[in-house]
Amino acid sequence: MGFLSLRVEAQLPQSKNAPAVGQKAPEFVLPDSEGKPTRLLQLLAPAMPADGQAPRAPWVLLVFYRGYW
C-alpha cells in the first residue's frame, strides 16, 4: 500500500515592511482580551515574583497573521 503526500502553498507577495525574525519590534498599543489598552513596554517590564526573589526576565512572542483568508 502506498502513501502520497501533496503540499500546495499559496504564492503570497513579499511584504515590504515585514519584520525579520529576531528584529526588535516597535512600541505599540493594542487591546487585551478584556478590551483594555496594553503597551508592549508594559509586557516587557520585569515581573517581580511574590516570594521576593530577583525579577524574572520578560519575553513576548509576537505572531503576525497575514491576510488572504
MIVOKE-262355 format. One line per field, with one value per residue: residue number from 1; residue in one letter; x, y, z of N, C-alpha, C, O, CB in turn. Coordinates in steps of 0.2 Angstrom, whole numbers, plus 5000, padded with zeros to 4 digits. Atoms other than C-alpha are relative to their C-alpha. Glycine has a CB too. Example, Ala and Ser with C-alpha at 12.3 -4.5 7.8 and 13.67 -1.06 7.14 Angstrom:
seq	(1; 2)
type	(A; S)
n.xx	(5004; 4996)
n.yy	(4994; 4994)
n.zz	(5000; 4999)
ca.xx	(5062; 5068)
ca.yy	(4978; 4995)
ca.zz	(5039; 5036)
c.xx	(5004; 4996)
c.yy	(5006; 5005)
c.zz	(5000; 5003)
o.xx	(5009; 4999)
o.yy	(5005; 5011)
o.zz	(5003; 5004)
cb.xx	(4995; 5002)
cb.yy	(5000; 5002)
cb.zz	(5006; 4993)
This chain:
seq	(1; 2; 3; 4; 5; 6; 7; 8; 9; 10; 11; 12; 13; 14; 15; 16; 17; 18; 19; 20; 21; 22; 23; 24; 25; 26; 27; 28; 29; 30; 31; 32; 33; 34; 35; 36; 37; 38; 39; 40; 41; 42; 43; 44; 45; 46; 47; 48; 49; 50; 51; 52; 53; 54; 55; 56; 57; 58; 59; 60; 61; 62; 63; 64; 65; 66; 67; 68; 69)
type	(M; G; F; L; S; L; R; V; E; A; Q; L; P; Q; S; K; N; A; P; A; V; G; Q; K; A; P; E; F; V; L; P; D; S; E; G; K; P; T; R; L; L; Q; L; L; A; P; A; M; P; A; D; G; Q; A; P; R; A; P; W; V; L; L; V; F; Y; R; G; Y; W)
n.xx	(5004; 4996; 5002; 4998; 5001; 4999; 5000; 5001; 5000; 5002; 4995; 5002; 4995; 4995; 5002; 4994; 4998; 5000; 4994; 4996; 5000; 4995; 5000; 5004; 5006; 5002; 5005; 5007; 5005; 5006; 5004; 4999; 5006; 5005; 5001; 4995; 4994; 4994; 4994; 4995; 4996; 5003; 4999; 4993; 4998; 4998; 5005; 4997; 5004; 5003; 4995; 4994; 4994; 4998; 5005; 4999; 4999; 5006; 4999; 5006; 5000; 5004; 5001; 5004; 5004; 5001; 5007; 5002; 5004)
n.yy	(4994; 4994; 4994; 4995; 4994; 4995; 4993; 4994; 4994; 4994; 4996; 4993; 4995; 4998; 4994; 4996; 4997; 5006; 5001; 5006; 5005; 4997; 4993; 4997; 4998; 4993; 4999; 5000; 5001; 5004; 5002; 5006; 5004; 4997; 4994; 4995; 4999; 5003; 4998; 5005; 4998; 5003; 5007; 5001; 4998; 5006; 5002; 5001; 5006; 4999; 5003; 4996; 5001; 4995; 4999; 5004; 4996; 5000; 5001; 5000; 5003; 4997; 5004; 4996; 5004; 4996; 5001; 5005; 5005)
n.zz	(5000; 5001; 4997; 5004; 4996; 5004; 4996; 5004; 4996; 5003; 5002; 4997; 5002; 4995; 4996; 5000; 4993; 4995; 4996; 5001; 4994; 4995; 5000; 4994; 5002; 4998; 4994; 5003; 4995; 5003; 4994; 4997; 5001; 4997; 5003; 4997; 5004; 4997; 5004; 5000; 4994; 4994; 5000; 4999; 4994; 4996; 4996; 4993; 4997; 4994; 4995; 4998; 5004; 5005; 5005; 5006; 5006; 5004; 5007; 5004; 5007; 5005; 5005; 5005; 5005; 5006; 5003; 5005; 4997)
ca.xx	(5000; 5007; 5006; 5006; 5008; 5005; 5009; 5002; 5006; 4999; 5010; 5009; 5018; 5033; 5028; 5040; 5039; 5038; 5049; 5063; 5065; 5074; 5071; 5066; 5048; 5042; 5032; 5013; 4997; 4983; 4968; 4970; 4956; 4946; 4947; 4960; 4974; 4991; 5008; 5022; 5033; 5021; 5023; 5042; 5043; 5052; 5040; 5043; 5039; 5028; 5042; 5054; 5066; 5075; 5064; 5061; 5067; 5052; 5049; 5035; 5031; 5023; 5014; 5008; 4994; 4994; 4978; 4971; 4959)
ca.yy	(5000; 5017; 5034; 5050; 5067; 5083; 5101; 5116; 5133; 5150; 5161; 5177; 5193; 5199; 5212; 5227; 5232; 5214; 5212; 5200; 5185; 5192; 5210; 5222; 5226; 5245; 5251; 5248; 5248; 5235; 5230; 5215; 5201; 5212; 5227; 5237; 5245; 5236; 5243; 5232; 5241; 5235; 5217; 5219; 5226; 5214; 5204; 5204; 5187; 5187; 5177; 5192; 5184; 5193; 5199; 5187; 5192; 5196; 5190; 5192; 5181; 5191; 5182; 5190; 5183; 5190; 5192; 5182; 5172)
ca.zz	(5000; 4995; 5003; 4994; 5002; 4992; 4999; 4990; 4996; 4991; 4982; 4993; 4988; 4998; 5012; 5010; 5029; 5037; 5052; 5051; 5063; 5079; 5074; 5089; 5087; 5088; 5103; 5100; 5110; 5107; 5117; 5128; 5129; 5140; 5129; 5140; 5130; 5133; 5128; 5123; 5136; 5149; 5144; 5144; 5161; 5173; 5183; 5202; 5210; 5225; 5235; 5235; 5223; 5209; 5195; 5180; 5163; 5152; 5135; 5122; 5107; 5093; 5080; 5064; 5053; 5035; 5026; 5012; 5022)
c.xx	(5005; 4997; 5002; 4998; 5001; 4999; 4999; 5000; 4998; 5006; 4999; 5006; 5004; 4997; 5007; 5002; 4999; 5006; 5004; 5000; 5005; 5000; 4996; 4994; 4999; 4995; 4993; 4996; 4994; 4996; 5001; 4993; 4994; 4999; 5004; 5006; 5006; 5006; 5005; 5005; 4998; 5001; 5007; 5003; 5002; 4995; 5003; 4996; 4998; 5005; 5006; 5006; 5002; 4995; 5001; 5001; 4994; 5001; 4993; 5001; 4994; 4999; 4996; 4997; 4999; 4993; 4999; 4996; 4993)
c.yy	(5006; 5006; 5006; 5007; 5006; 5007; 5005; 5006; 5006; 5004; 5007; 5005; 5002; 5006; 5004; 5002; 4994; 5000; 4994; 4996; 5003; 5008; 5003; 5003; 5008; 5000; 5000; 4999; 4997; 4998; 4993; 4996; 5003; 5007; 5006; 5001; 4998; 5002; 4994; 5001; 4997; 4993; 4998; 5002; 4994; 4999; 4998; 4994; 5002; 4998; 5005; 4998; 5005; 5000; 4995; 5004; 4999; 4998; 5000; 4997; 5004; 4996; 5004; 4996; 5005; 4998; 4994; 4994; 5002)
c.zz	(5000; 5004; 4996; 5004; 4995; 5004; 4995; 5004; 4996; 4998; 5002; 4998; 5006; 5004; 5000; 5008; 5005; 5004; 4999; 5007; 5005; 5000; 5006; 4997; 5003; 5005; 4997; 5006; 4997; 5006; 5002; 4999; 5004; 4997; 5003; 4995; 5004; 4996; 5000; 5006; 5006; 5001; 5001; 5006; 5004; 5005; 5007; 5003; 5007; 5006; 5002; 4996; 4995; 4994; 4994; 4994; 4996; 4993; 4997; 4994; 4996; 4994; 4995; 4995; 4994; 4998; 4996; 5003; 4999)
o.xx	(5010; 4991; 5008; 4992; 5006; 4994; 5004; 4996; 5000; 5010; 4995; 5012; 5002; 4994; 5012; 5008; 4999; 5012; 5001; 4999; 5011; 5004; 4991; 4994; 5001; 4991; 4992; 4998; 4992; 4998; 5003; 4988; 4989; 4994; 5004; 5009; 5007; 5005; 5005; 5007; 5001; 5003; 5009; 5009; 4998; 4992; 5008; 4990; 5001; 5004; 5010; 5011; 4998; 4991; 5007; 4999; 4992; 5007; 4988; 5005; 4989; 5003; 4991; 5000; 4996; 4990; 5002; 4997; 4988)
o.yy	(5006; 5006; 5007; 5008; 5006; 5008; 5006; 5007; 5006; 5005; 5011; 5003; 5001; 5010; 5002; 5002; 4995; 5001; 4989; 4999; 5004; 5010; 5001; 5007; 5009; 4995; 5003; 4997; 4999; 4998; 4989; 4999; 5001; 5011; 5012; 4996; 4999; 5001; 4991; 4996; 4995; 4990; 4993; 5001; 4989; 5003; 4995; 4995; 5006; 5000; 5003; 5002; 5009; 4994; 4994; 5009; 4993; 4999; 4999; 4998; 5004; 4993; 5007; 4991; 5011; 4994; 4989; 4988; 4999)
o.zz	(5004; 5006; 4995; 5006; 4992; 5008; 4991; 5009; 4990; 5003; 4999; 4998; 5012; 5000; 5003; 5009; 5011; 5001; 4997; 5012; 5003; 5004; 5008; 4992; 5008; 5006; 4991; 5012; 4991; 5011; 4998; 4996; 5002; 5000; 5000; 4993; 5010; 4990; 5005; 5009; 5011; 5006; 5003; 5008; 5004; 5009; 5007; 5005; 5010; 5012; 5006; 4997; 4994; 4993; 4992; 4993; 4995; 4991; 5001; 4990; 4998; 4991; 4997; 4992; 4995; 5000; 4997; 5001; 5000)
cb.xx	(4995; 5001; 5002; 4996; 5004; 4994; 5006; 4994; 5007; 4994; 5002; 5000; 4996; 5007; 4997; 4998; 4995; 4999; 4998; 5008; 5001; 5006; 4998; 5005; 4994; 4998; 5002; 4999; 4998; 5003; 4993; 5002; 5001; 5001; 4993; 5001; 5001; 4999; 5003; 5004; 5001; 4992; 4998; 5004; 4995; 5007; 4996; 5000; 5005; 4994; 5002; 5001; 5000; 5007; 4999; 4994; 5007; 4996; 5003; 4998; 4998; 5002; 4996; 5005; 4994; 5005; 4998; 5007; 5001)
cb.yy	(5000; 5002; 5001; 5000; 5001; 5000; 5000; 4999; 5002; 5004; 5000; 4999; 5006; 5001; 4998; 5007; 5005; 4994; 5001; 5002; 4993; 4997; 5003; 5005; 4996; 5004; 5006; 4995; 5007; 4994; 5001; 5000; 4993; 5001; 5002; 4998; 5008; 4993; 5007; 5001; 5007; 5001; 4997; 5003; 5005; 5002; 4994; 5007; 4994; 4997; 4993; 5001; 4993; 4998; 5007; 4995; 4997; 5006; 4993; 5008; 4993; 5007; 4993; 5005; 4998; 4998; 5007; 4997; 4998)
cb.zz	(5006; 4993; 5008; 4993; 5006; 4994; 5005; 4996; 5003; 5003; 4992; 5008; 4997; 4998; 5006; 4997; 5002; 4996; 5007; 4998; 4999; 4998; 4993; 5003; 5003; 4994; 5004; 4995; 5003; 4996; 4997; 5007; 5003; 5008; 5000; 5007; 4999; 5001; 5003; 4993; 5000; 5001; 4993; 4994; 5004; 5004; 4998; 5005; 5000; 5001; 4999; 5007; 4997; 4997; 4997; 4999; 4996; 5001; 4998; 5000; 5001; 4998; 5002; 4996; 5003; 4995; 4996; 4997; 5007)
